[in-house]
Amino acid sequence: MVYENLLRDKRAIRELIRRIESLKITRDVNIMEVCGTHTYTFFRFGLRKIMPSFVNLISGPGCPVCITEDIFIDKAILLAQEKKNVIATFGDLVRVKGTRSSLEQERAKGAHILVVYSPYEALDYARTHPEKRVIFLGVGFETTAPVIASVVKKAKEKKLKNFFLLTSHRLIPPAMQTLCEDKDIKIDGFICPGHVSAIIGQRPYESIVKRYRKGCVICGFEPFDMVLGIYLLLLQIKNNRPKMENEYKRVVNPRGNPLAEKLLREVFKVVDAPWRGFGIVRKSGLALHERYQDLDAHQLIRRNIHFERRKSEGCLCAEVVKGKIGPSQCPQFRKICTPQDPLGPCMISFEGTCRIYYEYGE
C-alpha cells in the first residue's frame, strides 16, 4: 500500500506536470497509449484534466476483446450450437456480437457457455466431464498467451481427447507497425503496454523506433507511471531523439521472460491474422503448431461453412480501435450504444475505449 501511495502522490504528479509545461512545446503532440488499462488509468484518475492542452492521448488497439473479429465469434457460436460442446471463455467475450448473434444470446437458447477466470478451469472441466467436448476461446495478447500455451501443453500430456482451443491470440508490435504505416493516423510516440512487455521485453519495439522514428516508453499502470512516461516521450520529441525507454523497470526485464517466450514458441506458430479495423496484419497472430493440431477447434468446424464479413450497422468500433476517431465522434455513442445495450465490443470490455469514456466522461 505504501508503494501504491507513492505512485499516486498528487504532489509528485503535479511536479511532473510542471516539468511537462516547462518543455514549452509549441505544437500538438499525439501520443498513443496502446493498452486499454492505460486509458483506464488516464481517465479514472483525472489525468486528462491536468495534462497540458498540447498533449493529445490517442487510445489504441490494446483491448483483446475489441480487436477480435466478428467471424471468430461466429465460429464460436457455430460450435456452441452442437449439444455435445461446451464453450469455455472469459466473461467479456460472452456479450460480443458476431454477424447475427452473441454467445449470450446462444446461452439463452440453451447453449452451454462456461465463463471461467482461468483456462485451467476449462481444463479441469474437460477432465471431469469426459462425455463433453470443451472448447476454450483463446483471446488475448502476449500477456495471456503463455498461460493458455501451458494449458494446451498440459492437455496434450494428459492425453485429453475432449479439450480444444479456438485461438484468436494477437501480437502487439506488428499492429503498432501497421499504425505507423497508416498515413491517416498521426502518432508521435507510443506508451507501450507494461504487462505485454513483461513477456516480450524491449527488443520488439526497437524496430519501430529505428524504422519509423517513433519513440516508445514502456509504462506501468499507476498515475505516476503514466505521467512520467508521457514526460519521457515529450523529452524525446522535443529533442528529436526517439528511443526505447523502460519506465516500468520494477516489473519489465529488458529481455522479457525467456521461459514464457520459449513456451509460446513450442506451442504456437506466428501467422498472418485479421484484426477488427486493421484487416490482415502480417505475422500478428498465434496458431497452434502442427504437433498440437489435434487440439485445434478449427478442425471441428465443417469445411463447407462459409463465414461472411459484415460491417456492424452504426458501430464504429473498427475506427475507434485504430485511433482514427474518439468515441464521442461515433453518432451512436451514449445515445444508442451503452454498456447496458452495446453495439460493439469497445463498449463491452472494461478495457474498451468507449466503455472507459462512457464511465469517466470526456
Secondary structure, DSSP 4 states (H G I P E B T S, - for coil): -HHHHHTT-HHHHHHHHHHHHHT---S-EEEEEEEHHHHHHHHHTTHHHHS-TTEEEEEEEE-HHHHS-HHHHHHHHHHHTSTTEEEEE-GGGGG-B-SS-BHHHHHHTT-EEEE-SSHHHHHHHHHH-TTSEEEEEEEE-TTTHHHHHHHHHHHHHTT-SSEEEEEEEE-HHHHHHHHHH-TT---SEEEE-HHHHHHH-SHHHHHHHHHH--EEEE--SSHHHHHHHHHHHHHHHHHT---EEES-TTT--TT--HHHHHHHHHHEEEEEEEETTTEEEEEEEEEE-GGGGGGBGGGGS-TT--PPP-PPTT--HHHHHTTSS-GGGSTTBTTTB-SSS-SSGGGTSTT-HHHHHHHH--
